[in-house]
Amino acid sequence: MAMDMLVKLYDLPLDFRFVQELAEKGIIIRKPIGPEKPHVVNWITEEAAFSAGWASEFEVTMGTHPFTSFIATQESDLIGFACYDATALGFVGPIGVREDRRRMGVGSALLLACLLEMKLKGYGYAAIGWAGPAEFYQKVCAAVPIPDSHPGIYGDMLRG
């Protein structure tokens, strides 16, 4: 059963080396720009491994200024994305990486990019809603489970 997790942003070191380390491997972590919105939304919708609602959440982030999302590209191909403040203020997610590009540090980098930007904006904590692989979040950002958080804000969500 998925539950929410909590991250202490004030404990995260302001270390952005992961961006350069991935860039040296040809993977770019960056903010999307407005004209890319339809492309990213379509890509998220077409990726079989992603939840159907993730494209909607990404769209929400493209309506904020600055955008509250990041993308990962490799050789001008989209390989991942991450959002925050999409489902609710202070929430991180969704995060998605193309299946053949997983285990390369892309998901960790996208997550950390969101969390560090939130920290720089003054957030003290971040919630990860319906955290799937809890071990991933524990390892990358020392996230801890929030007891009794299922179904959380998703309990009365419309599903169609």
VOPA-731836 format. One record per residue: residue number from 1; x, y negated, z negated of N, C-alpha, C in turn. Coordinates in pm, whole numbers. Each point is the difference from the previous one (the first is absolute). Layout:
VOPA-731836
REC  pos    n.px    n.py    n.pz   ca.px   ca.py   ca.pz    c.px    c.py    c.pz
REC  NUM       X       Y       Z       X       Y       Z       X       Y       Z
...
//
This chain:
VOPA-731836
REC  pos    n.px    n.py    n.pz   ca.px   ca.py   ca.pz    c.px    c.py    c.pz
REC    1      84     118       0     -84    -118       0      89    -124       0
REC    2     -26     -90      94      78    -123       9     -37     -95    -113
REC    3     100     -70     -49     -23    -101    -102      82    -123      35
REC    4     -28    -109     -69      77    -121      20     130      10     -81
REC    5     100     -74      45     128      -7     -71      37    -146     -20
REC    6      84     -25     -98      40    -135     -34     150     -16      14
REC    7      42    -115      54     142     -32      17      29    -129     -76
REC    8     105       2     -82      46    -120     -68      91     -76      96
REC    9     -53    -101      63      80     -74      97     116     -74     -65
REC   10     -17     -43    -123     106     -74     -67     123      88     -27
REC   11     -15     132       6     113      90     -18      71      34     131
REC   12     -60     -33     114      63      32     129     115     -95      28
REC   13     116      53      34     111     -90      36     -28     -66     135
REC   14      40    -125      14     -17     -72     127     112      43      95
REC   15     -14     117      52     102      61      85     -63      35     134
REC   16      37     -73     103     -56      19     133      97      73      94
REC   17     101      66     -54      99      69      86     -64     106      90
REC   18    -112      54     -43     -67     104      78     -37     -50     140
REC   19     -28    -128      14     -35     -57     130     120      10      94
REC   20     117     -40     -47     122       6      81      42     144      28
REC   21     -13      86    -101      40     140      18     -84      66     109
REC   22    -130     -26       3     -83      57     106      29     -67     134
REC   23      26    -131       0      31     -71     125     124      60      66
REC   24      97      43     -81     121      63      54     -31     133      68
REC   25    -116      58     -33     -46     125      62    -101     -27     112
REC   26     -20    -128      31     -93     -37     106    -145     -13     -43
REC   27     -26      -1    -129    -136     -13     -51     -15    -139     -63
REC   28     -97     -75      49     -20    -137     -44    -124      -7     -90
REC   29      17     -57    -118    -111     -27     -92     -25    -150       8
REC   30    -124     -38      37     -29    -142      16    -148     -26     -17
REC   31     -33    -130      -3    -139     -43      -3     -57       9     142
REC   32    -125      41      15     -61      -5     133     -32    -145      37
REC   33     -21     -23     127     -46    -131      45    -140      16      60
REC   34     -74    -110       3    -140       3      41     -32      80     125
REC   35      75     -21     110     -34      72     122      17     152     -10
REC   36      67      47    -103      20     145     -17    -118      69     -69
REC   37     -91     -78     -56    -110      57     -77     -76     110      76
REC   38     -48     -25     123     -76     107      69      83     127      22
REC   39     127     -18      32      87     115      24      14      83    -127
REC   40      26     -67    -113      19      72    -126    -130      67     -43
REC   41    -111     -70      10    -129      57     -38     -31     123      84
REC   42      22      -7     130     -24     117      87      91     116     -36
REC   43     125     -31     -28      96     104     -35     -42      71    -128
REC   44     -39     -77    -101     -44      59    -126    -123      88      23
REC   45     -95     -48      80    -122      73      28      29     132      71
REC   46      98       1      89      30     119      81      89     102     -71
REC   47      70     -41    -106      87      94     -71     -86      97     -80
REC   48       7     127      33     -86     101     -61      26      15    -150
REC   49     121     -27     -45      34      21    -140     -50    -111     -92
REC   50     -53    -108      58     -40    -115     -79    -149       3     -29
REC   51     -39     -62    -108    -140     -11     -38     -72     -96      95
REC   52    -126      25      23     -79     -82      92     -10    -146     -44
REC   53       1     -25    -129     -16    -137     -50     127     -83       2
REC   54     114      61      24     126     -73      -8      10    -112     102
REC   55     -56      17     117       5    -106     101     -75    -123     -48
REC   56    -112      21     -66     -77    -112     -55      80     -74    -105
REC   57      68      75     -85      80     -64    -104     115     -80      61
REC   58      63      54     104     105     -76      66     -57    -129      59
REC   59    -117       9      62     -64    -120      57     -20    -108    -104
REC   60     -38      38    -121     -18     -97    -108     129     -77     -23
REC   61     112      69       0     128     -66     -28      39    -100     108
REC   62     -50      20     120      33     -92     110     -87    -125      -5
REC   63     -93      -6     -94     -82    -118     -18      50     -89    -113
REC   64     111      39     -61      59     -80    -107     122     -74      55
REC   65      37    -106     -67     121     -73      40      85     -24    -123
REC   66     120      50      -7      60      88     100     -65     139      -3
REC   67      20      74     108     -56     135       8      52      84    -117
REC   68     -84      83     -55      39      85    -112      22     144      47
REC   69      78      12     105      32     131      55     139      -4      62
REC   70      54     119      21     129      18      66     -17     112     102
REC   71      85      -1     101       5     109      96     144      49      13
REC   72      14     122      48     130      57      30       1      35     148
REC   73     106     -42      69      14      31     142     135      66      26
REC   74       3      78     106     125      62      46      -5       0     152
REC   75      97     -64      59       5     -14     147    -131     -54      54
REC   76     -52    -103     -64    -124     -68      37    -125      87     -13
REC   77      11     112     -67    -117      86     -28     -39     -17    -146
REC   78    -130      -9     -24     -51      -7    -136      12     138     -64
REC   79      61       5    -119      15     129     -67     -58       0    -141
REC   80     -41    -118     -50     -58      -4    -133     -55    -136     -35
REC   81     -79      -3    -107     -58    -125     -49     -27      13    -149
REC   82     -12    -112     -66     -39      -3    -141     -70    -132     -28
REC   83     -92       4     -95     -81    -117     -34      -4     -20    -151
REC   84     -34    -122     -38     -38     -26    -138    -106    -109       2
REC   85     -71     -12    -111    -112     -94     -10    -104      22     110
REC   86     -17     123      43     -98      32     104    -130      49     -63
REC   87       6     103     -80    -118      55     -65     -44     -89    -116
REC   88      97     -46     -76     -25     -88    -114     129     -75     -29
REC   89     -11    -116     -60     120     -75     -38      83      83     -96
REC   90     129       3      27      91      75     -86      14     146      35
REC   91     -74      48     100       9     139      43      98      13     117
REC   92      78     106      -3      92      33     110     -60     118      75
REC   93       7      -7     132     -47     108      83    -110     -49      92
REC   94     -20      74     104      60     128      32     141     -15      57
REC   95      70     112       0     133      11      59      -4     121      92
REC   96      44     -17     123       1     112      93     124      -1      86
REC   97      59     118      20     117      17      84     -28     113      97
REC   98      34     -22     125     -17     103     102      66     130     -47
REC   99     -68     111      20      46     128     -56     143      36      39
REC  100      39     -27     123     136      37      43     107     -98     -48
REC  101     -38    -103     -75      96     -95     -54       2       0    -152
REC  102     -65      97     -59      -1      11    -146     131      60     -49
REC  103      26     -20    -126     122      49     -67     125     -72      49
REC  104     -18    -122      51     113     -82      47      15    -128     -84
REC  105     -86     -15    -102       5    -120     -83     -92    -111      45
REC  106     -79      25     105     -89    -104      54    -113     -30     -97
REC  107     -65     102     -53    -109     -22     -95      48     -70    -125
REC  108     115      40     -51      57     -66    -118      28    -146      28
REC  109      57     -29     117      32    -138      36    -126     -84      13
REC  110    -101      54      63    -126     -75      15     -63     -27    -136
REC  111      -1     100     -87     -54     -17    -134      78    -107     -76
REC  112     133       9       1      82     -97     -72     -15    -140      58
REC  113     -14     -12     130     -20    -132      61    -125     -65     -57
REC  114    -108      76      -8    -125     -53     -57      18     -37    -147
REC  115      58      91     -77      14     -23    -143      90    -119     -30
REC  116     111     -12      72      91    -111     -26     -60    -133      43
REC  117     -77       0     109     -68    -124      38    -102     -39    -107
REC  118     -71      98     -53     -96     -28    -107      72     -57    -122
REC  119     113      58     -34      79     -49    -114      41    -145      22
REC  120      48     -31     120      43    -136      30    -116     -99      -2
REC  121    -120      49      25    -119     -87      -5     -48     -22    -142
REC  122      55      75     -96     -37     -20    -139     -85     108     -62
REC  123     -30     107      73     -74     111     -59      87      69    -105
REC  124     -60      40    -110      71      75    -103     -11     150      20
REC  125    -114      41      53     -29     142      21     -61      20     138
REC  126      11     123      49     -71      40     122     -69     133     -29
REC  127    -119      14      53     -73     127      -9       8      70     135
REC  128      22     128      -4      -2      80     121    -130      80      -7
REC  129     -94     -36      85    -131      63      -3       1     137      65
REC  130     -63      94     -67     -12     138      49     134      52      50
REC  131     100     -12     -83     136      40      38       1     148      37
REC  132      38      27     123       5     139      46     116      75     -61
REC  133     118     -13      55     114      75     -55      60     -74    -120
REC  134     -50      31    -119      43     -71    -122     151       5     -19
REC  135      62     112      35     144      15     -18      77    -104      82
REC  136     -49     -30     119      62    -101      87       1    -135     -71
REC  137    -114     -40     -53     -10    -131     -65      79      -5    -130
REC  138       5     110     -72      80       5    -122     147     -18      33
REC  139      44      67     106     142      -5      39      39    -138      54
REC  140     -81     -57      87      38    -124      69     -11    -122     -91
REC  141    -104      -7     -83     -22    -124     -76     -43      23    -144
REC  142      26     120     -53     -32      33    -139    -148     -22     -33
REC  143     -87      26      97    -144     -13     -23     -45     105    -101
REC  144     -97     -39     -81     -56      92     -99    -151      13      23
REC  145     -54     118     -26    -145      19      18     -80     -89     -95
REC  146    -112     -46      47     -94     -75     -83    -109      99     -42
REC  147      -7      34    -128    -100      99     -45    -142     -45      33
REC  148     -84      97      28    -142     -22      25     -26    -100     112
REC  149      85       1     103     -14     -97     109     -65      58     125
REC  150     -52     121      -9     -69      59     115    -149      -8     -23
REC  151     -80     -50      87      31     -48     134      38    -148       7
REC  152       4     -68    -114      42    -139      -2     -89     -89      86
REC  153      62     -94      70     -79     -95      80     -62      66     123
REC  154      39     123      29     -52      69     118    -130      77     -29
REC  155     -43       1    -125    -115      82     -39    -129     -31      75
REC  156     -27    -124      25    -125     -40      66      23     -44     146
REC  157     115      43      56      34     -41     136     -95      65     102
REC  158     -44     -78      95     -83      54     108      83      91      89
REC  159     -55     110      35      68      95      89     -99      32     112
REC  160      51       5     122     -94      24     107      38      94     100
//
